[in-house]
Amino acid sequence: MTDRPGNDEGRAAVHRWFREPDGGGQPSVYSRHPKRGEFVARTIADVCPDRNARILDIGCNVGRNSEYIRRLGYVHLHGIEINRHAVEAMSTTYPALASVMKVHNCAVEDIVKELATDSYDCAFTVTVLMHLHPDSEWVFAEIARITRRLVTLENEMANSKARWARDYGAIFTALGAVELGQSDTNLQGQPGPYVLRLFDCEGVR
């Protein structure tokens, strides 16, 4: 285990930390806070009400948010997660989810270019993009390409210890996405200003 890398360190250092996180980055921590999972699930249901929709959880960790989405009746659930311990813990923490969810156990940079355009009806991120190293900002265009709708819930002001401040509204609309809605929110138990944004990405092709 090592301390969370600073912003002067490279992408490889960030990946190493998220593969073997310390303290608050442990999978058992992510499984707490059910109200967060319920909030995310309600948001996805509003944006993409078809229960047969293909949903992608980018940075799914142990699967808390996707579990609450599953409980609403969604059956085509997918994830990307760099931490193998989190993926392994899903089978005991959320066994019903683990039996149906298909997870790519790798960094998003290692898989996103391989995914076909419009692979998903809705993709979402919850405090994930803020940890994406500046060398990997090309990933934003790939995310918008592979999904019809996108939900981001990120701390857009964070700028320390492997957290980078970004305006995701400006980023994704510059790529051709249409922002459908935006609101400030506060994830229970987590400090900092979080912004929920909803995008139609059909124009990013």
matplotlib code that plots the C-alpha trace (Angstrom):
import matplotlib.pyplot as plt

x = [0.0, 1.2, -0.1, -2.4, -0.1, 0.3, -0.6, 3.0, 3.2, 2.4, -0.5, 1.2, 1.4, -2.3, -3.1, -0.9, -2.7, -6.2, -5.2, -4.1, -5.8, -5.3, -7.8, -11.0, -10.3, -11.0, -13.9, -15.6, -15.9, -17.6, -20.3, -21.6, -23.9, -27.0, -28.5, -25.9, -26.7, -30.4, -29.8, -27.7, -30.2, -33.1, -31.0, -30.3, -34.0, -35.0, -32.4, -32.9, -36.2, -36.1, -35.2, -33.7, -31.2, -27.5, -25.9, -22.2, -20.8, -17.3, -15.3, -17.8, -15.7, -17.6, -20.8, -22.9, -24.4, -25.1, -26.7, -29.3, -29.9, -30.3, -32.9, -35.0, -35.2, -32.3, -30.8, -28.0, -25.3, -21.7, -18.7, -15.1, -13.0, -9.2, -9.1, -9.3, -10.0, -13.2, -14.3, -13.6, -15.5, -18.6, -19.4, -19.8, -21.1, -23.7, -24.0, -27.1, -25.3, -22.2, -24.2, -25.4, -22.9, -20.1, -17.0, -13.8, -11.2, -8.7, -8.1, -10.6, -7.7, -7.1, -10.5, -12.5, -11.1, -12.0, -15.7, -18.0, -19.8, -23.1, -22.3, -24.4, -27.6, -26.4, -23.0, -22.3, -19.4, -19.5, -16.3, -14.3, -13.4, -11.9, -9.2, -8.4, -4.8, -4.4, -2.5, -5.7, -8.1, -8.6, -10.8, -13.6, -14.2, -14.2, -16.7, -19.1, -18.7, -19.7, -22.9, -26.1, -26.6, -24.0, -24.4, -21.5, -21.5, -18.1, -16.3, -15.4, -13.5, -11.1, -7.4, -5.2, -3.8, -4.8, -7.9, -8.1, -10.6, -12.6, -15.8, -17.4, -20.2, -17.7, -15.7, -18.5, -20.5, -17.2, -17.2, -20.7, -22.8, -25.9, -26.2, -29.8, -29.5, -27.1, -27.5, -25.2, -25.5, -23.7, -22.9, -23.7, -20.6, -18.3, -17.0, -16.8, -19.1, -20.4, -22.1, -24.6, -24.7, -26.8, -25.8, -27.2, -24.2, -25.9, -24.0, -20.6, -19.9]
y = [0.0, 3.5, 7.0, 8.4, 9.9, 13.6, 15.5, 15.8, 12.0, 10.2, 8.1, 4.9, 6.0, 6.8, 3.4, 1.6, 3.3, 2.5, -1.1, -1.4, 1.5, 2.3, 3.5, 4.9, 3.3, -0.2, -2.1, -2.5, 1.3, 1.6, -0.9, 1.5, 4.5, 3.0, 6.4, 7.1, 4.0, 4.8, 8.3, 7.1, 4.4, 6.9, 9.2, 6.4, 5.4, 9.0, 9.3, 5.8, 4.2, 1.1, -1.8, -3.6, -0.8, -1.6, 0.3, 0.8, 1.7, 3.2, 2.7, 0.3, -0.8, -3.4, -2.6, -0.6, 1.7, -1.0, -3.1, -0.5, -0.2, -3.9, -3.7, -1.4, -4.2, -3.5, -6.7, -5.7, -4.3, -3.8, -2.3, -1.2, -1.5, -1.3, -2.9, -6.7, -7.0, -4.9, -7.1, -10.3, -8.8, -8.3, -12.0, -11.9, -8.4, -8.4, -12.0, -11.3, -8.5, -10.5, -13.2, -10.9, -8.0, -8.2, -6.4, -5.4, -5.7, -3.1, 0.7, 2.5, 3.5, -0.2, -1.0, 2.0, 2.1, -1.5, -0.9, -0.4, 2.9, 2.9, -0.1, 1.2, 3.1, 4.8, 5.1, 6.8, 7.8, 8.6, 10.3, 8.6, 11.1, 13.5, 10.9, 10.5, 11.7, 14.6, 12.3, 10.3, 13.1, 11.5, 9.0, 11.6, 11.4, 7.6, 7.5, 9.8, 7.7, 4.4, 5.5, 7.3, 8.9, 9.8, 10.7, 12.3, 12.9, 14.4, 16.9, 19.5, 21.6, 19.0, 19.6, 17.6, 14.1, 12.4, 14.6, 17.1, 20.0, 20.0, 21.4, 18.3, 20.3, 22.2, 19.1, 16.9, 19.7, 20.6, 17.0, 17.3, 16.1, 18.0, 18.7, 17.8, 18.9, 20.0, 20.3, 20.7, 17.9, 16.6, 12.9, 11.9, 11.4, 12.9, 16.5, 18.8, 20.3, 17.6, 18.3, 16.0, 16.3, 14.5, 14.3, 13.1, 11.8, 10.9, 13.8, 12.4, 10.1]
z = [0.0, -0.8, -0.2, -2.9, -5.6, -6.1, -9.2, -10.2, -10.6, -13.8, -15.0, -14.0, -10.4, -10.4, -11.8, -9.2, -6.4, -7.6, -8.2, -4.6, -2.7, 0.9, 3.6, 2.0, -1.3, 0.0, -1.6, 1.7, 2.0, -1.4, -0.3, 2.4, 1.9, 0.4, -0.2, -2.7, -4.6, -4.5, -5.8, -8.7, -9.6, -9.6, -11.9, -14.3, -14.4, -15.2, -18.0, -19.4, -18.3, -20.6, -18.3, -21.2, -21.8, -21.8, -18.8, -18.3, -14.8, -15.4, -12.3, -10.7, -7.8, -5.8, -7.7, -5.1, -7.7, -10.2, -7.5, -6.9, -10.6, -10.8, -8.1, -10.3, -12.9, -15.3, -16.6, -19.0, -16.7, -17.5, -15.7, -15.9, -12.8, -12.3, -8.9, -9.0, -5.3, -5.8, -8.7, -6.6, -3.6, -5.8, -5.7, -1.9, -1.4, -4.2, -5.4, -7.5, -9.3, -9.8, -11.5, -14.2, -14.5, -17.0, -15.8, -17.6, -14.9, -16.2, -16.5, -18.7, -21.0, -21.7, -23.0, -24.1, -27.7, -28.2, -27.4, -30.4, -31.1, -29.3, -27.3, -24.4, -24.0, -20.9, -19.2, -15.9, -13.7, -10.0, -8.7, -11.3, -14.1, -11.5, -11.0, -14.7, -15.3, -17.8, -20.1, -20.5, -21.3, -24.8, -22.9, -22.8, -26.5, -26.4, -23.6, -25.5, -28.6, -27.0, -25.3, -26.3, -22.9, -20.3, -16.6, -14.7, -11.0, -10.2, -7.9, -10.5, -8.0, -6.7, -7.6, -5.2, -4.7, -8.0, -8.4, -11.2, -11.5, -14.7, -16.2, -17.7, -19.2, -21.3, -22.1, -23.4, -25.2, -27.0, -28.3, -29.7, -26.8, -25.7, -22.0, -20.9, -17.3, -14.6, -10.8, -7.8, -5.3, -2.2, -1.8, 1.7, 3.7, 1.1, 1.2, -1.7, -4.4, -6.7, -10.0, -11.7, -15.5, -18.0, -21.7, -25.0, -26.9, -30.2, -31.9, -30.9, -33.9]

ax = plt.figure().add_subplot(projection="3d")
ax.plot(x, y, z, "-o")
ax.set_aspect("equal")
plt.show()
